[in-house]
Amino acid sequence: MANLHSFMDRFPMVVSSLFPKYFREGVDSPTVWEQVAETELKRINLMEPGDHSLSARTPAGELEALVRVQPHADRQAPVIIYHHGAKEFDTSFKGIFGSSPRLRAHLVLVRAPFHEGFGRFLYGIGSLRRYLALYAVSVCVTEAVIRQCRDSLCGPVSVTGTSLGGFISLVHHIHYNSADRYIPLLAGPNLAHCLLDSAYARQVDPRAKAQREYMQSRLDFSADYRRMDHANVYPLLGRYDQLVVPAANAAGYGPTPVRLIERGHFTGSTAFPLLRGHISTVALAGTGMQNPTAAEA
């Protein structure tokens, strides 16, 4: 079974390596923290139901993001802010929460820049500057949502996401730590290891990988993470993950307890009932909004 999970991670990377590479246009970029500080969002009301497009001015130019709000009838219900994985938008969101969500919470989906379509994604990953701008905009949008949730007197706010979305959740935790709970799924503080040393490295331009020290200075957040308090972080990793390797990322988490599931990266990211159970257990704990059974969730 372990070999199956590993194969399901490695084979798609062989296919994906045929597409244009990550950072093929260069790696010169401010840090993600500098990009967050320099990102300016257009102010809009993000608490109304439906999809909200918004623009952001960044060091990589004007970028577009989107927020989808699915409110609960109870205004004071907890809030779950979800970030999707790379190359998708709402597939994992619908898989985890359902097309007609029954979780007793306000649900907010944040679409990162460059995820309007596959061609746009390939353009976004072409430079490290644009790639980190993707993170910066998502983090700033998340912070804007959290502030509006506080103003609206909603319940506790959880920030979560799968793979790329999990890394974004951690960057928000490190920079702002303004949510009540963080639930990174199949992601960890050491993004550099994923892009430089895991099976995913097949997708990265060799010239970028050759600048290892510089890349690590931009993509390894482990030291930044260790400077934070982590009582509100509840990570989940796949034991057989070949992209976000547990050995590298569990070390980056330090003393933070990590839940390990018997999955790889792709078999874990599509284990929707399992992910939904982990999110709901953390996000709804102590709120009086827990679902009576896992099946109902």
C-alpha positions, 0 to 999 in steps of 0.5 A, a space after each residue: 500500500 505504501 508503494 501505491 501511495 508513493 507511485 501516485 505521487 511520483 508518476 504525475 510529477 513525471 508527466 507535469 515535468 513536460 510542462 513549462 517549469 517553475 521559475 524559468 524566468 528567474 528567481 529575483 524576488 523580495 521575500 514573501 514578508 516584504 511582498 505582504 507588506 507592499 501589497 495593497 488590496 482594493 477595499 470591498 465588502 467580503 461578507 456578502 454571499 457569493 463571489 467577490 473579485 478583487 484586485 491587488 497591487 503587488 511588486 509583481 504588478 496588478 493581480 486578481 483574486 476572488 473570495 467566495 462566501 457561503 454564510 451560515 444562518 447563524 451570524 455568530 457561527 464559526 468561520 472556516 477560510 479555505 485555500 485551494 491547492 495548485 492548479 485548481 480552484 474549488 475542486 477540493 473545496 467542494 470535495 471537502 465541504 460538499 456542493 451544499 455544505 452542511 458544516 455548521 459554519 460560515 465558509 469562505 473560499 479564497 482563490 489565489 492569483 493565477 488560478 483563473 485557468 491553467 495557462 494563467 497558472 503556468 504564467 504565474 509560476 514562471 518567476 519567483 516574484 510572481 509566485 511569492 506574490 500569489 502567496 502575499 495576495 492570498 495572505 492579505 485577502 485572508 487578513 481582510 476577511 478575518 477583520 471583517 469577520 471580527 467586525 461582524 461578530 462572527 464566531 472563532 475563525 479557522 484558516 485552512 487549506 490543502 497543499 498550496 493552500 496549507 502553505 498559504 495558511 502557514 504564511 498567514 500564521 507566521 505573518 499575522 497569527 490573527 485567526 483563532 486556529 490554523 489547520 494546514 493540510 499536507 503542507 509544512 514550514 519547509 516549502 523549499 524542500 518541496 520545490 527543491 528536494 522532493 518529487 515535485 522538484 522535477 517541475 522546477 527549472 534547473 537554473 533555479 535549483 542551482 541557486 539553492 541558498 537563495 531559494 532557501 532564503 525565500 522558501 524555507 519558513 522553518 526559522 520564522 515558524 519557530 519564532 511563533 507560538 503554535 498552540 493554535 496550529 493543527 497540521 496534518 501530513 501524509 505518512 507516504 507523501 513524496 511532495 511534502 515529505 513528513 521527515 522534512 516538514 515535521 522537523 520544521 514544525 518543531 514541537 507542534 503535534 502533527 497528525 499523520 494519515 496513512 496516505 500520500 500527497 495525492 491520495 491524501 488530498 482526495 481523501 475528502 471525508 478524512 480532511 473534512 473530519 480533521 477540519 471540523 474537529 478543530 474548527 468547531 471544537 468548543 463552539 457548540 456547533 459540532 456536527 453530531 456525526 461524521 457522516 452528517 459533516 
